[in-house]
Amino acid sequence: MNLSKFLHDIMLANKKFDLNFDSFSIGQLQSKEWVVEIMKDVRMVKKIEYGTIFNLCGWYGILSAMLWVKDVPFSTIRSFDIDESCLEIADQINKTNSGDNWRFKAITKDIFNINFEGDTWQVWSNANNRMCHPITDVPDTIINTSCEHTNPSWFQNIPRGKIVILQSNDFLEGDGHVNCMTDLDEFKEVYPLTETWYDGSMKFPKYKRFMLIGVK
């Protein structure tokens, strides 16, 4: 089962790196569990494929790992985060489940610089002692579960027709929260979709989290 591989890789990551365990808090895990379960429900109803996923502000790649565990079908995942310290940790946490065929790759990049028409990246190859050939990925699905941390202008760079999965919250006191929403209606206004497949909110002890899934 994928869960055993996930736990194995987390233990290895904990031995290798100085982890921020807030990424494993109840609120963080429940929020991502919510994403995964609704993604499964939406797929059953809409008969869609998530294809290549760009996970923005991916941090340690926990959401990606949970998609493996829950057997959500997709082709590849690219996890983007501006913090370069996240790269090796996210790769380790997804290493066993993703294998060696680049189904998962963490990438250090500001989400405002991502080309959603097709983003190109490279990684150092230890086997060849050089940078690998450039790889270009075109996303079918864009996920950002940390919209409260960024100005919403990145959303305008996403082409029409892409599947988007978004989360934000109303926790104004949160560290780095620069774009909180007052309620679900405001969230829908700031991130307008041409088709809305799911919208909802979930209450947590200190805040309320909002989620949108649909087509830009």
C-alpha positions in Angstrom: 0.0 0.0 0.0 1.2 3.5 -0.8 0.8 4.6 2.8 3.6 2.5 4.0 5.9 4.0 1.4 4.8 7.5 2.5 5.6 6.8 6.1 8.9 5.3 5.2 9.9 8.4 3.2 8.8 10.8 6.0 10.9 9.0 8.5 13.9 9.2 6.2 13.3 12.9 5.6 13.1 13.4 9.3 16.5 11.8 9.7 18.1 13.8 6.9 16.6 17.3 7.3 15.5 19.8 9.9 11.8 19.6 9.3 9.2 22.3 10.2 6.6 20.1 11.7 3.8 22.7 11.2 3.5 21.1 7.8 2.2 18.0 9.6 -0.2 19.8 11.9 -3.8 18.6 12.2 -5.0 21.7 10.3 -2.6 21.2 7.4 -3.3 17.5 7.0 -7.1 17.9 7.3 -7.0 20.7 4.7 -5.1 18.5 2.3 -7.3 15.5 3.1 -10.3 17.6 2.1 -8.7 18.5 -1.2 -7.9 14.8 -2.0 -11.4 13.5 -1.1 -13.2 16.2 -3.2 -10.8 15.6 -6.1 -11.9 12.0 -6.1 -15.6 12.9 -5.9 -15.3 15.5 -8.7 -13.5 13.0 -10.9 -16.3 10.4 -10.4 -19.0 13.0 -11.4 -17.2 14.9 -14.1 -15.3 11.9 -15.6 -12.1 14.0 -15.8 -8.4 13.3 -15.8 -6.1 15.5 -13.7 -3.1 14.8 -16.0 -0.1 16.9 -15.2 -0.5 18.7 -11.9 1.3 21.9 -11.0 1.1 22.3 -7.2 1.9 25.8 -6.3 3.4 26.8 -2.9 3.9 23.0 -2.5 6.2 23.3 0.6 7.2 19.7 1.6 5.1 18.0 -1.1 2.7 16.6 1.5 -0.4 17.1 -0.7 1.4 15.2 -3.6 2.2 12.4 -1.2 -1.4 12.2 -0.1 -2.5 11.9 -3.7 -0.4 8.8 -4.0 -1.8 7.3 -0.8 -5.4 7.9 -1.9 -4.8 6.6 -5.5 -6.0 9.8 -7.2 -5.2 9.3 -10.9 -2.8 11.7 -12.5 0.3 11.5 -14.8 2.9 13.8 -13.1 3.2 16.3 -10.4 5.5 19.4 -10.2 5.6 21.0 -6.8 6.7 24.6 -6.9 8.0 26.6 -3.9 10.1 29.7 -3.7 11.9 28.3 -0.6 14.9 26.3 -1.9 15.1 24.4 1.3 11.9 22.6 0.5 13.2 21.0 -2.7 15.2 18.1 -1.3 12.6 17.4 1.5 9.7 17.3 -1.0 11.7 15.0 -3.3 12.5 12.7 -0.4 8.9 12.6 0.9 7.7 11.6 -2.5 10.7 9.5 -3.6 9.5 5.9 -3.2 5.9 6.4 -4.5 7.0 8.4 -7.5 9.9 6.1 -8.5 12.7 7.2 -10.9 10.7 8.4 -13.9 10.1 12.0 -12.8 6.4 11.4 -11.9 7.1 13.8 -9.1 9.6 16.7 -9.0 10.0 19.6 -6.6 11.1 22.8 -8.3 12.4 26.0 -6.7 10.5 28.9 -8.4 8.4 31.9 -7.6 4.9 31.1 -8.7 4.7 34.5 -10.4 7.4 33.3 -12.8 5.7 30.0 -13.8 4.8 29.7 -17.5 1.5 27.9 -17.4 1.6 27.4 -21.1 4.6 25.2 -20.6 7.2 25.5 -17.9 10.8 24.4 -18.4 13.2 23.1 -15.7 16.5 21.3 -15.2 18.1 19.3 -12.5 21.6 18.2 -11.7 22.3 14.6 -12.9 24.7 12.8 -10.5 25.0 9.9 -13.0 26.2 12.2 -15.8 27.8 14.9 -13.7 25.9 17.7 -15.5 22.6 19.4 -15.7 20.0 17.2 -17.4 18.4 18.2 -20.7 15.7 20.8 -20.2 12.3 19.3 -19.5 9.1 21.2 -20.3 5.8 20.4 -18.6 2.3 21.7 -19.6 -0.1 21.6 -16.7 -3.7 20.3 -17.0 -4.4 21.0 -13.3 -3.2 23.8 -11.1 -3.5 23.5 -7.3 -2.8 26.2 -4.8 -3.9 25.5 -1.2 -2.0 28.6 0.1 -3.8 31.5 -1.7 -3.7 33.4 1.6 0.1 33.7 1.3 0.2 35.4 -2.1 -1.1 38.4 -4.0 -3.8 36.9 -6.4 -2.2 38.3 -9.6 -0.5 35.0 -10.4 -4.0 33.6 -11.1 -4.3 35.9 -14.2 -1.3 34.0 -15.8 -3.3 30.8 -16.0 -4.8 30.2 -19.4 -8.5 29.6 -19.8 -9.7 26.0 -19.7 -7.3 24.8 -17.0 -8.6 22.8 -14.0 -7.9 24.8 -10.8 -8.1 23.8 -7.2 -7.8 26.6 -4.7 -7.9 27.1 -0.9 -7.7 30.2 1.3 -8.8 31.1 4.8 -10.0 34.0 7.0 -7.1 33.7 9.5 -5.7 37.2 9.4 -3.4 36.6 12.3 -1.5 33.8 10.5 2.2 34.2 9.7 2.6 35.5 6.2 -1.1 35.7 5.5 -1.4 38.7 3.1 -4.5 37.7 1.1 -7.1 36.3 3.5 -10.8 36.1 2.4 -13.7 37.2 4.6 -16.0 34.4 3.3 -16.5 32.0 0.4 -18.3 34.6 -1.8 -15.3 36.9 -1.7 -13.1 34.0 -2.6 -15.2 33.3 -5.6 -15.0 37.0 -6.7 -11.2 37.2 -6.4 -10.7 33.9 -8.2 -13.5 33.8 -10.9 -14.1 30.5 -12.6 -15.9 29.8 -15.9 -17.2 26.5 -14.4 -17.5 25.8 -10.7 -17.5 22.1 -9.8 -17.2 22.5 -6.1 -17.2 25.4 -3.5 -17.3 24.9 0.2 -15.9 25.9 3.6 -14.5 23.9 6.5 -14.4 25.2 10.1 -11.2 24.8 12.1 -10.6 25.9 15.7 -9.0 29.3 14.8 -10.2 29.9 11.3 -12.4 28.9 8.4 -10.9 27.5 5.2 -12.5 27.9 1.8 -12.1 25.8 -1.3 -12.9 26.1 -5.0 -12.6 23.5 -7.8 -13.5 24.1 -11.4 -12.3 25.5 -14.7 -10.7 28.9 -15.1 
